[in-house]
Amino acid sequence: QASKAVIFSLSPEPPYGHRLVIDLPHKKIIKTKPEKVIRKITPVGRNVIIAVDAGHGGEDPGASGRFTQEKKITLQIAQRLKRRIDQQKGMSAILIRTGDYYINLNKRSELAHQGKADFLVSIHADGFRSSQPSGASVWILSDRRANSEMGRRMERHEVHSELLGGIGNIKNESSSVPFLNKMFFDMSKSNSMLVAEEVAYNVVAELKKITKLHKKKP
């Protein structure tokens, strides 16, 4: 059954050293005789939520061409992608930007967190001064950017359970809260970057079936 973890540290006390306690509260299960009635099994859980971010917007047009602007193209692609994801069983999508207005980068990731997104993908349509460079590419978050994002959120004392998808709470009376925060941030960041890299390679593999690639690897 589902359980919401309570996490706290304990100071050294012989014969133990420093301890990290992860308490998983549970209800007592009363065993009963199995029923002979055959029941349909209902899947437990929820849809995988994908946050689709249309790059640029509003006063930030992105790359500008002769006939259109990047912000318009990215919004159209994001809307089409959302429809495709919503048609996929077990998945649903949310749009970070639904119209022609500007949202700064940090706010975009916050909106994805508020929407309980499991994954965030940003759509861009790059431009260049000549028409020679062309094709698709997939980019993933750099370690440097991930660390700066982590530091920013820690400085704002944001609740780590939000970053961990609401799976647990750290008791505030624990004297080691800052260190526990850092540890869980590191774990969350490492997992996120591993998942992002795996998905990125899968996306590249699919893109090369239908279009030229500007970069063959994420």
Z-matrix of the N, CA and C atoms (Angstrom, degrees):
N
C 1 1.458
C 2 1.523 1 109.71
N 3 1.318 2 116.75 1 159.75
C 4 1.462 3 120.83 2 179.90
C 5 1.527 4 110.74 3 -69.06
N 6 1.321 5 116.09 4 146.26
C 7 1.457 6 121.13 5 178.37
C 8 1.516 7 108.70 6 -145.93
N 9 1.333 8 117.23 7 139.77
C 10 1.458 9 121.38 8 178.55
C 11 1.521 10 108.89 9 -99.25
N 12 1.320 11 116.30 10 115.47
C 13 1.466 12 121.31 11 -172.87
C 14 1.525 13 112.28 12 -69.08
N 15 1.347 14 115.69 13 144.91
C 16 1.465 15 123.10 14 170.76
C 17 1.529 16 105.86 15 -115.47
N 18 1.335 17 116.96 16 121.36
C 19 1.463 18 121.82 17 -171.63
C 20 1.526 19 110.35 18 -117.03
N 21 1.317 20 116.37 19 131.02
C 22 1.464 21 120.08 20 177.09
C 23 1.516 22 109.70 21 -155.46
N 24 1.350 23 115.32 22 164.45
C 25 1.465 24 120.42 23 179.97
C 26 1.524 25 109.32 24 -109.76
N 27 1.329 26 115.44 25 156.18
C 28 1.456 27 122.06 26 176.07
C 29 1.523 28 108.94 27 -124.66
N 30 1.332 29 115.51 28 137.75
C 31 1.466 30 120.50 29 179.32
C 32 1.526 31 109.90 30 -69.88
N 33 1.355 32 117.14 31 159.01
C 34 1.462 33 120.66 32 -179.74
C 35 1.528 34 111.89 33 -59.63
N 36 1.302 35 115.58 34 137.07
C 37 1.462 36 122.52 35 177.45
C 38 1.528 37 107.43 36 -151.71
N 39 1.336 38 116.83 37 115.57
C 40 1.471 39 120.30 38 -175.42
C 41 1.528 40 111.15 39 -48.76
N 42 1.320 41 117.78 40 137.86
C 43 1.467 42 126.63 41 4.81
C 44 1.519 43 113.89 42 -91.42
N 45 1.374 44 118.18 43 17.05
C 46 1.459 45 120.77 44 -175.06
C 47 1.519 46 111.12 45 -102.28
N 48 1.335 47 115.89 46 153.82
C 49 1.459 48 121.50 47 173.01
C 50 1.520 49 109.30 48 -95.08
N 51 1.316 50 116.63 49 -149.99
C 52 1.465 51 120.51 50 177.01
C 53 1.520 52 109.49 51 -64.27
N 54 1.336 53 116.21 52 139.24
C 55 1.457 54 120.21 53 -177.99
C 56 1.524 55 111.96 54 -130.55
N 57 1.299 56 115.26 55 139.59
C 58 1.461 57 122.50 56 172.01
C 59 1.522 58 106.89 57 -108.38
N 60 1.314 59 116.60 58 120.32
C 61 1.461 60 121.45 59 -176.59
C 62 1.530 61 109.11 60 -106.80
N 63 1.310 62 115.47 61 126.88
C 64 1.470 63 121.27 62 173.99
C 65 1.519 64 106.97 63 -116.87
N 66 1.314 65 115.77 64 104.92
C 67 1.457 66 121.97 65 -175.72
C 68 1.525 67 109.32 66 -96.44
N 69 1.324 68 115.96 67 125.44
C 70 1.465 69 121.47 68 179.72
C 71 1.527 70 109.66 69 -110.87
N 72 1.329 71 118.17 70 91.66
C 73 1.471 72 120.64 71 -179.60
C 74 1.527 73 111.12 72 -60.43
N 75 1.309 74 116.45 73 144.34
C 76 1.450 75 120.40 74 179.17
C 77 1.522 76 110.52 75 -147.88
N 78 1.298 77 114.28 76 156.32
C 79 1.459 78 120.00 77 177.37
C 80 1.521 79 109.15 78 -89.46
N 81 1.301 80 114.93 79 147.35
C 82 1.462 81 119.15 80 178.94
C 83 1.526 82 108.56 81 -68.00
N 84 1.322 83 114.98 82 130.50
C 85 1.464 84 119.91 83 -179.37
C 86 1.531 85 109.46 84 -97.04
N 87 1.304 86 115.23 85 122.90
C 88 1.474 87 120.32 86 178.89
C 89 1.523 88 108.44 87 -92.80
N 90 1.304 89 116.46 88 120.20
C 91 1.460 90 120.89 89 -178.86
C 92 1.531 91 110.50 90 -77.44
N 93 1.288 92 115.44 91 131.85
C 94 1.471 93 120.60 92 178.26
C 95 1.530 94 108.67 93 -126.68
N 96 1.305 95 115.76 94 164.36
C 97 1.464 96 119.95 95 178.11
C 98 1.528 97 109.32 96 -68.79
N 99 1.324 98 117.37 97 136.47
C 100 1.466 99 120.26 98 -178.79
C 101 1.525 100 111.98 99 -62.19
N 102 1.323 101 114.87 100 137.12
C 103 1.461 102 119.73 101 178.50
C 104 1.527 103 109.76 102 -81.11
N 105 1.301 104 116.27 103 151.64
C 106 1.458 105 121.23 104 179.81
C 107 1.522 106 111.80 105 -85.33
N 108 1.351 107 115.32 106 -10.20
C 109 1.460 108 119.64 107 -178.94
C 110 1.531 109 109.45 108 -72.15
N 111 1.323 110 116.96 109 130.62
C 112 1.469 111 120.65 110 177.74
C 113 1.519 112 108.35 111 -88.02
N 114 1.338 113 114.44 112 123.49
C 115 1.464 114 118.91 113 -177.85
C 116 1.521 115 110.66 114 -112.24
N 117 1.301 116 115.16 115 149.52
C 118 1.459 117 120.62 116 176.95
C 119 1.525 118 108.31 117 -75.23
N 120 1.332 119 116.80 118 130.66
C 121 1.465 120 120.92 119 -179.09
C 122 1.526 121 109.32 120 -82.00
N 123 1.332 122 115.19 121 125.88
C 124 1.461 123 121.05 122 177.97
C 125 1.527 124 109.10 123 -96.08
N 126 1.336 125 119.38 124 126.30
C 127 1.459 126 121.19 125 179.84
C 128 1.525 127 111.30 126 -58.99
N 129 1.338 128 115.97 127 137.14
C 130 1.463 129 121.44 128 -179.97
C 131 1.519 130 108.57 129 -93.95
N 132 1.332 131 116.65 130 142.01
C 133 1.462 132 120.19 131 176.43
C 134 1.513 133 111.45 132 118.53
N 135 1.321 134 114.96 133 -163.02
C 136 1.460 135 120.72 134 -178.06
C 137 1.526 136 109.05 135 -138.66
N 138 1.316 137 115.01 136 174.29
C 139 1.455 138 120.44 137 177.86
C 140 1.528 139 111.21 138 -64.58
N 141 1.315 140 116.03 139 151.20
C 142 1.460 141 120.96 140 168.40
C 143 1.525 142 106.81 141 -75.15
N 144 1.335 143 116.36 142 124.57
C 145 1.470 144 120.61 143 -175.60
C 146 1.534 145 109.70 144 -101.89
N 147 1.329 146 116.00 145 124.99
C 148 1.458 147 122.57 146 178.30
C 149 1.529 148 108.83 147 -109.50
N 150 1.330 149 116.38 148 122.70
C 151 1.466 150 120.69 149 174.47
C 152 1.524 151 108.00 150 -89.13
N 153 1.328 152 116.93 151 121.25
C 154 1.467 153 121.85 152 -178.84
C 155 1.524 154 108.35 153 -106.04
N 156 1.314 155 115.68 154 118.13
C 157 1.461 156 121.93 155 -174.23
C 158 1.525 157 110.49 156 -108.40
N 159 1.327 158 116.61 157 112.94
C 160 1.470 159 121.45 158 175.61
C 161 1.524 160 108.34 159 -80.09
N 162 1.322 161 116.52 160 115.31
C 163 1.465 162 120.85 161 -175.64
C 164 1.522 163 113.55 162 -60.02
N 165 1.340 164 114.66 163 149.42
C 166 1.465 165 124.15 164 176.20
C 167 1.539 166 111.37 165 64.72
N 168 1.325 167 118.12 166 -155.42
C 169 1.463 168 120.52 167 -178.33
C 170 1.516 169 112.21 168 127.87
N 171 1.333 170 116.60 169 153.34
C 172 1.455 171 121.81 170 178.22
C 173 1.519 172 112.12 171 60.78
N 174 1.365 173 115.01 172 -127.80
C 175 1.468 174 119.48 173 -177.67
C 176 1.525 175 113.01 174 -73.09
N 177 1.339 176 116.18 175 -5.08
C 178 1.465 177 121.25 176 177.05
C 179 1.531 178 108.51 177 -107.25
N 180 1.352 179 117.90 178 96.03
C 181 1.466 180 119.99 179 -175.37
C 182 1.524 181 113.71 180 -78.03
N 183 1.355 182 116.72 181 -14.97
C 184 1.465 183 119.10 182 -173.26
C 185 1.516 184 109.49 183 74.50
N 186 1.315 185 116.82 184 -148.70
C 187 1.466 186 120.37 185 178.95
C 188 1.524 187 109.63 186 -70.16
N 189 1.339 188 115.75 187 137.99
C 190 1.467 189 120.50 188 -179.80
C 191 1.521 190 110.34 189 -115.84
N 192 1.311 191 115.54 190 128.58
C 193 1.463 192 121.45 191 177.42
C 194 1.507 193 110.48 192 -108.02
N 195 1.307 194 115.09 193 -171.03
C 196 1.461 195 119.69 194 -179.38
C 197 1.521 196 112.79 195 -67.08
N 198 1.332 197 115.72 196 -35.65
C 199 1.458 198 118.90 197 -171.27
C 200 1.530 199 114.55 198 -116.78
N 201 1.317 200 117.48 199 -11.28
C 202 1.467 201 118.54 200 -176.93
C 203 1.523 202 110.41 201 -156.96
N 204 1.326 203 115.14 202 179.92
C 205 1.468 204 121.38 203 179.75
C 206 1.526 205 109.65 204 -127.51
N 207 1.328 206 114.83 205 153.72
C 208 1.461 207 120.18 206 -177.76
C 209 1.529 208 111.86 207 -56.95
N 210 1.335 209 117.68 208 -41.55
C 211 1.473 210 120.77 209 -176.16
C 212 1.527 211 112.30 210 -58.74
N 213 1.363 212 116.97 211 -32.61
C 214 1.466 213 120.87 212 179.84
C 215 1.528 214 110.99 213 -74.62
N 216 1.334 215 115.48 214 -42.18
C 217 1.470 216 120.56 215 -179.64
C 218 1.527 217 110.84 216 -64.43
N 219 1.338 218 115.95 217 -45.25
C 220 1.476 219 119.55 218 -176.71
C 221 1.519 220 111.54 219 -64.47
N 222 1.346 221 117.31 220 -36.32
C 223 1.466 222 119.58 221 179.57
C 224 1.529 223 110.58 222 -67.99
N 225 1.339 224 117.33 223 -40.10
C 226 1.467 225 120.35 224 178.65
C 227 1.532 226 111.13 225 -63.81
N 228 1.339 227 116.19 226 -43.30
C 229 1.471 228 120.13 227 179.15
C 230 1.528 229 109.90 228 -64.82
N 231 1.341 230 117.24 229 -42.96
C 232 1.468 231 121.58 230 -179.30
C 233 1.524 232 111.06 231 -60.75
N 234 1.339 233 116.69 232 -41.97
C 235 1.465 234 120.61 233 179.36
C 236 1.531 235 111.28 234 -65.13
N 237 1.346 236 117.03 235 -39.96
C 238 1.466 237 120.76 236 177.95
C 239 1.535 238 110.52 237 -67.29
N 240 1.335 239 115.68 238 -41.61
C 241 1.461 240 119.76 239 -179.97
C 242 1.521 241 110.78 240 -63.77
N 243 1.330 242 116.75 241 -39.89
C 244 1.472 243 120.25 242 178.09
C 245 1.529 244 110.87 243 -59.81
N 246 1.332 245 116.46 244 -42.95
C 247 1.470 246 119.83 245 179.54
C 248 1.530 247 110.86 246 -62.79
N 249 1.329 248 117.13 247 -40.37
C 250 1.468 249 121.08 248 179.71
C 251 1.535 250 110.82 249 -65.98
N 252 1.325 251 116.83 250 -42.36
C 253 1.467 252 120.92 251 -179.94
C 254 1.522 253 110.53 252 -65.95
N 255 1.333 254 116.50 253 -42.50
C 256 1.472 255 120.41 254 -179.51
C 257 1.532 256 112.16 255 -63.30
N 258 1.320 257 116.42 256 -25.41
C 259 1.468 258 120.42 257 178.70
C 260 1.524 259 112.20 258 -79.04
N 261 1.329 260 116.08 259 -15.59
C 262 1.463 261 121.43 260 -178.30
C 263 1.534 262 109.17 261 -82.69
N 264 1.318 263 116.78 262 125.28
C 265 1.456 264 121.01 263 -179.59
C 266 1.531 265 110.44 264 -62.31
N 267 1.325 266 115.85 265 132.73
C 268 1.459 267 120.70 266 178.89
C 269 1.512 268 113.94 267 86.40
N 270 1.336 269 116.95 268 4.14
C 271 1.468 270 120.57 269 -179.44
C 272 1.519 271 110.64 270 -133.01
N 273 1.318 272 115.77 271 152.17
C 274 1.462 273 121.40 272 172.60
C 275 1.520 274 108.33 273 -149.08
N 276 1.319 275 116.26 274 158.52
C 277 1.465 276 120.57 275 -175.76
C 278 1.517 277 111.36 276 -127.30
N 279 1.321 278 115.01 277 151.49
C 280 1.468 279 121.38 278 171.51
C 281 1.525 280 107.79 279 -126.02
N 282 1.318 281 116.23 280 145.40
C 283 1.463 282 121.05 281 177.94
C 284 1.525 283 109.52 282 -96.14
N 285 1.322 284 116.65 283 130.79
C 286 1.469 285 120.97 284 176.79
C 287 1.514 286 110.12 285 -72.48
N 288 1.320 287 115.91 286 -38.82
C 289 1.467 288 121.50 287 178.14
C 290 1.521 289 108.23 288 -126.41
N 291 1.332 290 116.80 289 125.80
C 292 1.463 291 120.61 290 -177.37
C 293 1.529 292 112.70 291 -107.53
N 294 1.341 293 117.31 292 -5.02
C 295 1.458 294 121.38 293 -179.11
C 296 1.511 295 111.17 294 -149.55
N 297 1.312 296 116.02 295 -169.30
C 298 1.464 297 121.53 296 -176.76
C 299 1.528 298 110.51 297 -89.77
N 300 1.302 299 116.31 298 78.58
C 301 1.474 300 122.02 299 176.17
C 302 1.518 301 108.80 300 -146.07
N 303 1.330 302 115.52 301 160.55
C 304 1.467 303 120.38 302 -174.10
C 305 1.528 304 111.64 303 -94.95
N 306 1.334 305 116.16 304 137.14
C 307 1.468 306 122.90 305 172.82
C 308 1.523 307 106.98 306 -130.09
N 309 1.350 308 116.93 307 127.81
C 310 1.465 309 117.17 308 -179.47
C 311 1.527 310 111.27 309 -71.30
N 312 1.343 311 115.80 310 162.71
C 313 1.463 312 121.52 311 -171.31
C 314 1.518 313 112.90 312 -58.47
N 315 1.348 314 117.03 313 -45.61
C 316 1.469 315 119.79 314 -178.31
C 317 1.526 316 111.42 315 -63.75
N 318 1.330 317 116.43 316 -36.86
C 319 1.460 318 120.68 317 179.87
C 320 1.529 319 110.93 318 -66.64
N 321 1.319 320 117.08 319 -32.59
C 322 1.467 321 120.96 320 -179.95
C 323 1.529 322 111.13 321 -62.67
N 324 1.337 323 116.54 322 -44.96
C 325 1.467 324 119.05 323 179.29
C 326 1.529 325 110.76 324 -68.44
N 327 1.340 326 116.78 325 -33.91
C 328 1.472 327 120.11 326 177.60
C 329 1.531 328 110.83 327 -64.86
N 330 1.325 329 116.56 328 -40.95
C 331 1.478 330 120.27 329 178.71
C 332 1.528 331 110.74 330 -63.70
N 333 1.328 332 115.99 331 -35.89
C 334 1.474 333 119.72 332 176.88
C 335 1.521 334 110.25 333 -64.78
N 336 1.346 335 117.56 334 -41.95
C 337 1.470 336 121.55 335 177.28
C 338 1.523 337 110.73 336 -62.90
N 339 1.345 338 116.33 337 -43.53
C 340 1.465 339 120.12 338 -179.13
C 341 1.527 340 110.82 339 -63.17
N 342 1.316 341 116.74 340 -32.91
C 343 1.463 342 121.13 341 178.85
C 344 1.517 343 113.20 342 -83.04
N 345 1.373 344 115.63 343 6.36
C 346 1.482 345 122.38 344 179.94
C 347 1.527 346 112.09 345 56.36
N 348 1.345 347 114.59 346 37.13
C 349 1.462 348 119.50 347 -179.52
C 350 1.521 349 110.74 348 -70.54
N 351 1.338 350 115.19 349 141.60
C 352 1.461 351 121.34 350 175.21
C 353 1.516 352 110.99 351 -88.05
N 354 1.317 353 116.02 352 -20.37
C 355 1.462 354 120.44 353 -175.58
C 356 1.521 355 108.89 354 -153.41
N 357 1.340 356 115.89 355 141.25
C 358 1.467 357 121.67 356 179.39
C 359 1.524 358 108.94 357 -119.76
N 360 1.329 359 116.39 358 126.01
C 361 1.461 360 120.85 359 176.04
C 362 1.528 361 109.06 360 -124.46
N 363 1.333 362 116.02 361 131.47
C 364 1.464 363 121.19 362 178.98
C 365 1.521 364 109.37 363 -106.23
N 366 1.328 365 115.33 364 138.44
C 367 1.458 366 121.46 365 -179.24
C 368 1.529 367 108.97 366 -105.70
N 369 1.336 368 116.08 367 129.46
C 370 1.472 369 120.85 368 176.63
C 371 1.518 370 109.80 369 -133.94
N 372 1.331 371 115.58 370 157.10
C 373 1.465 372 122.07 371 176.13
C 374 1.525 373 106.69 372 -132.30
N 375 1.320 374 115.66 373 90.50
C 376 1.463 375 120.78 374 -173.14
C 377 1.529 376 111.90 375 -68.14
N 378 1.328 377 114.39 376 153.67
C 379 1.452 378 120.85 377 176.43
C 380 1.525 379 109.92 378 -125.46
N 381 1.345 380 115.31 379 164.78
C 382 1.462 381 119.86 380 178.05
C 383 1.521 382 107.94 381 -149.79
N 384 1.337 383 116.55 382 161.95
C 385 1.460 384 119.68 383 -175.38
C 386 1.541 385 113.40 384 -71.95
N 387 1.330 386 116.25 385 -15.45
C 388 1.466 387 120.09 386 173.07
C 389 1.524 388 108.71 387 -126.39
N 390 1.343 389 116.32 388 165.51
C 391 1.470 390 120.03 389 -176.93
C 392 1.530 391 112.30 390 -91.42
N 393 1.335 392 117.39 391 4.90
C 394 1.468 393 120.24 392 -177.17
C 395 1.530 394 113.36 393 -66.71
N 396 1.349 395 119.66 394 -50.62
C 397 1.480 396 118.02 395 178.73
C 398 1.526 397 109.62 396 -69.73
N 399 1.325 398 116.16 397 132.57
C 400 1.466 399 119.55 398 179.08
C 401 1.517 400 109.27 399 -155.33
N 402 1.323 401 115.74 400 167.49
C 403 1.460 402 120.82 401 177.63
C 404 1.513 403 112.61 402 108.79
N 405 1.320 404 113.98 403 172.53
C 406 1.471 405 121.17 404 -175.64
C 407 1.527 406 111.43 405 -95.27
N 408 1.312 407 116.02 406 153.59
C 409 1.467 408 121.46 407 174.36
C 410 1.526 409 108.81 408 -146.79
N 411 1.312 410 115.38 409 155.92
C 412 1.468 411 122.03 410 179.77
C 413 1.524 412 108.27 411 -123.94
N 414 1.301 413 115.79 412 129.25
C 415 1.471 414 121.60 413 -178.99
C 416 1.520 415 109.72 414 -116.22
N 417 1.336 416 116.25 415 146.40
C 418 1.462 417 121.02 416 175.84
C 419 1.523 418 109.52 417 -124.28
N 420 1.304 419 115.24 418 161.37
C 421 1.466 420 122.24 419 -177.26
C 422 1.526 421 110.72 420 -62.03
N 423 1.324 422 116.54 421 131.03
C 424 1.462 423 120.30 422 177.39
C 425 1.528 424 109.60 423 -78.98
N 426 1.315 425 115.74 424 158.23
C 427 1.466 426 121.02 425 179.43
C 428 1.524 427 110.32 426 -62.10
N 429 1.317 428 115.88 427 -37.40
C 430 1.474 429 120.49 428 -179.81
C 431 1.522 430 110.90 429 -63.90
N 432 1.318 431 116.48 430 -46.45
C 433 1.468 432 120.93 431 179.46
C 434 1.535 433 110.24 432 -64.74
N 435 1.331 434 115.99 433 -39.91
C 436 1.467 435 120.15 434 179.60
C 437 1.526 436 110.91 435 -62.56
N 438 1.331 437 116.52 436 -41.16
C 439 1.472 438 120.47 437 179.47
C 440 1.525 439 111.58 438 -66.58
N 441 1.347 440 116.86 439 -38.81
C 442 1.465 441 119.30 440 -179.98
C 443 1.530 442 110.29 441 -68.08
N 444 1.337 443 116.42 442 -37.33
C 445 1.472 444 121.04 443 177.48
C 446 1.526 445 110.04 444 -65.36
N 447 1.330 446 116.06 445 -41.76
C 448 1.460 447 121.19 446 179.51
C 449 1.532 448 110.33 447 -62.61
N 450 1.336 449 115.39 448 -46.39
C 451 1.465 450 119.54 449 -179.72
C 452 1.516 451 112.43 450 -62.43
N 453 1.326 452 116.04 451 -39.87
C 454 1.476 453 120.56 452 -179.80
C 455 1.516 454 110.93 453 -62.38
N 456 1.331 455 116.36 454 -42.73
C 457 1.455 456 119.96 455 -177.58
C 458 1.526 457 111.54 456 -72.44
N 459 1.341 458 116.28 457 -33.50
C 460 1.469 459 119.49 458 177.67
C 461 1.527 460 110.99 459 -68.70
N 462 1.334 461 116.13 460 -37.99
C 463 1.463 462 120.43 461 178.49
C 464 1.522 463 111.39 462 -62.93
N 465 1.319 464 115.92 463 -31.15
C 466 1.465 465 120.85 464 -179.95
C 467 1.527 466 111.76 465 -86.43
N 468 1.336 467 115.97 466 3.74
C 469 1.479 468 121.29 467 177.66
C 470 1.527 469 111.55 468 55.36
N 471 1.340 470 115.48 469 38.09
C 472 1.458 471 118.03 470 179.53
C 473 1.523 472 109.81 471 -70.72
N 474 1.299 473 115.02 472 146.41
C 475 1.466 474 120.63 473 -177.15
C 476 1.519 475 109.37 474 -65.92
N 477 1.324 476 115.87 475 122.97
C 478 1.458 477 120.30 476 -176.35
C 479 1.523 478 111.99 477 -68.00
N 480 1.324 479 117.69 478 -24.23
C 481 1.464 480 118.68 479 179.91
C 482 1.529 481 110.08 480 -63.69
N 483 1.354 482 116.71 481 -27.95
C 484 1.462 483 120.35 482 175.95
C 485 1.523 484 109.53 483 -64.74
N 486 1.348 485 116.06 484 -40.82
C 487 1.458 486 120.39 485 -179.17
C 488 1.516 487 111.68 486 -73.81
N 489 1.323 488 116.58 487 -25.87
C 490 1.459 489 121.00 488 179.66
C 491 1.523 490 111.54 489 -92.77
N 492 1.322 491 115.84 490 13.14
C 493 1.462 492 119.74 491 176.81
C 494 1.518 493 112.96 492 76.51
N 495 1.354 494 117.21 493 22.08
C 496 1.459 495 120.87 494 177.43
C 497 1.511 496 113.60 495 73.71
N 498 1.337 497 117.88 496 24.03
C 499 1.468 498 118.96 497 -176.53
C 500 1.518 499 112.94 498 -87.77
N 501 1.320 500 118.29 499 -6.57
C 502 1.459 501 117.16 500 -178.51
C 503 1.514 502 113.53 501 -169.31
N 504 1.327 503 115.07 502 166.96
C 505 1.459 504 121.93 503 175.99
C 506 1.521 505 109.49 504 -130.50
N 507 1.328 506 116.03 505 139.18
C 508 1.457 507 119.99 506 174.26
C 509 1.523 508 107.96 507 -98.37
N 510 1.325 509 116.75 508 129.46
C 511 1.456 510 120.73 509 -178.75
C 512 1.526 511 109.62 510 -64.84
N 513 1.332 512 116.87 511 125.42
C 514 1.459 513 121.06 512 -175.38
C 515 1.515 514 113.95 513 -69.01
N 516 1.345 515 117.00 514 -20.84
C 517 1.456 516 117.93 515 -179.42
C 518 1.523 517 112.76 516 -75.01
N 519 1.324 518 116.25 517 -8.95
C 520 1.458 519 119.79 518 179.14
C 521 1.521 520 109.68 519 -67.88
N 522 1.338 521 116.91 520 133.29
C 523 1.463 522 121.27 521 -178.60
C 524 1.525 523 111.83 522 -72.02
N 525 1.319 524 116.99 523 -14.01
C 526 1.467 525 120.63 524 -175.82
C 527 1.523 526 112.72 525 -103.12
N 528 1.335 527 116.82 526 18.84
C 529 1.460 528 120.05 527 -176.20
C 530 1.532 529 112.78 528 -54.20
N 531 1.367 530 120.31 529 -46.17
C 532 1.465 531 118.55 530 -179.69
C 533 1.529 532 112.72 531 -58.82
N 534 1.329 533 116.94 532 -39.22
C 535 1.462 534 120.38 533 -179.44
C 536 1.530 535 111.04 534 -71.16
N 537 1.334 536 116.07 535 -37.40
C 538 1.466 537 119.80 536 177.32
C 539 1.522 538 110.07 537 -66.12
N 540 1.344 539 115.79 538 -40.60
C 541 1.465 540 119.79 539 176.80
C 542 1.521 541 110.64 540 -56.47
N 543 1.342 542 115.16 541 -48.70
C 544 1.468 543 120.42 542 -178.65
C 545 1.527 544 110.66 543 -60.85
N 546 1.339 545 116.26 544 -42.14
C 547 1.459 546 120.53 545 -178.47
C 548 1.534 547 111.01 546 -62.83
N 549 1.339 548 116.49 547 -45.82
C 550 1.456 549 119.74 548 -178.40
C 551 1.524 550 111.75 549 -71.12
N 552 1.336 551 116.74 550 -34.60
C 553 1.457 552 119.89 551 174.68
C 554 1.526 553 110.10 552 -60.43
N 555 1.350 554 115.92 553 -45.39
C 556 1.471 555 120.71 554 -179.40
C 557 1.534 556 110.85 555 -61.06
N 558 1.350 557 115.38 556 -44.51
C 559 1.463 558 119.83 557 179.98
C 560 1.529 559 110.63 558 -63.07
N 561 1.327 560 115.52 559 -44.36
C 562 1.461 561 120.59 560 -178.39
C 563 1.524 562 110.50 561 -64.82
N 564 1.351 563 115.74 562 -43.12
C 565 1.463 564 120.57 563 -179.23
C 566 1.526 565 111.02 564 -63.37
N 567 1.316 566 116.73 565 -46.60
C 568 1.469 567 120.92 566 -178.15
C 569 1.525 568 111.33 567 -60.20
N 570 1.339 569 115.29 568 -44.03
C 571 1.466 570 119.71 569 179.36
C 572 1.522 571 110.90 570 -64.73
N 573 1.333 572 116.70 571 -43.53
C 574 1.465 573 120.78 572 -178.58
C 575 1.522 574 111.08 573 -60.98
N 576 1.334 575 116.30 574 -42.26
C 577 1.462 576 120.06 575 -177.35
C 578 1.530 577 111.74 576 -70.59
N 579 1.334 578 117.15 577 -34.44
C 580 1.463 579 120.64 578 176.82
C 581 1.525 580 111.06 579 -65.93
N 582 1.342 581 115.52 580 -44.13
C 583 1.468 582 120.49 581 178.59
C 584 1.527 583 110.10 582 -63.59
N 585 1.340 584 116.16 583 -43.38
C 586 1.462 585 120.94 584 -178.97
C 587 1.525 586 111.21 585 -60.12
N 588 1.335 587 116.53 586 -42.43
C 589 1.473 588 120.33 587 -179.37
C 590 1.532 589 110.92 588 -65.46
N 591 1.328 590 116.08 589 -41.63
C 592 1.468 591 120.15 590 -179.96
C 593 1.527 592 110.54 591 -63.53
N 594 1.332 593 115.83 592 -46.35
C 595 1.472 594 119.85 593 179.51
C 596 1.528 595 110.24 594 -63.91
N 597 1.339 596 117.01 595 -40.65
C 598 1.464 597 121.22 596 -178.05
C 599 1.527 598 111.70 597 -59.48
N 600 1.334 599 116.53 598 -43.14
C 601 1.471 600 120.01 599 178.34
C 602 1.534 601 110.88 600 -64.38
N 603 1.334 602 116.44 601 -37.17
C 604 1.472 603 120.25 602 177.68
C 605 1.527 604 111.22 603 -65.57
N 606 1.337 605 115.90 604 -39.98
C 607 1.465 606 120.34 605 179.81
C 608 1.531 607 110.24 606 -66.03
N 609 1.338 608 116.61 607 -42.65
C 610 1.466 609 120.56 608 177.85
C 611 1.533 610 110.43 609 -59.60
N 612 1.334 611 115.86 610 -43.09
C 613 1.470 612 120.46 611 -179.90
C 614 1.523 613 111.49 612 -60.64
N 615 1.348 614 116.45 613 -36.01
C 616 1.470 615 119.81 614 179.25
C 617 1.533 616 111.20 615 -77.29
N 618 1.337 617 116.34 616 -38.66
C 619 1.466 618 120.10 617 -178.16
C 620 1.525 619 111.86 618 -62.97
N 621 1.328 620 116.02 619 -39.28
C 622 1.474 621 118.10 620 -175.90
C 623 1.527 622 112.21 621 -68.12
N 624 1.335 623 116.60 622 -13.76
C 625 1.467 624 119.67 623 176.44
C 626 1.532 625 111.52 624 -74.89
N 627 1.332 626 116.18 625 -22.90
C 628 1.463 627 119.06 626 -171.88
C 629 1.532 628 114.12 627 -122.42
N 630 1.343 629 118.28 628 -10.74
C 631 1.462 630 118.80 629 -177.56
C 632 1.525 631 110.98 630 -155.00
N 633 1.297 632 115.33 631 166.47
C 634 1.459 633 121.53 632 175.09
C 635 1.532 634 109.05 633 -71.14
N 636 1.335 635 116.98 634 145.96
C 637 1.462 636 121.19 635 178.22
C 638 1.532 637 110.17 636 -103.19
N 639 1.322 638 114.94 637 133.58
C 640 1.467 639 120.60 638 174.11
C 641 1.520 640 109.63 639 -79.57
N 642 1.345 641 115.95 640 -35.67
C 643 1.475 642 122.78 641 174.35
C 644 1.522 643 108.20 642 -132.36
N 645 1.320 644 116.81 643 131.14
C 646 1.462 645 121.18 644 -174.19
C 647 1.529 646 113.34 645 -81.00
N 648 1.339 647 116.69 646 -14.00
C 649 1.460 648 121.36 647 178.04
C 650 1.526 649 109.58 648 -130.22
N 651 1.344 650 116.61 649 154.77
C 652 1.473 651 118.40 650 176.32
C 653 1.525 652 110.71 651 -59.85
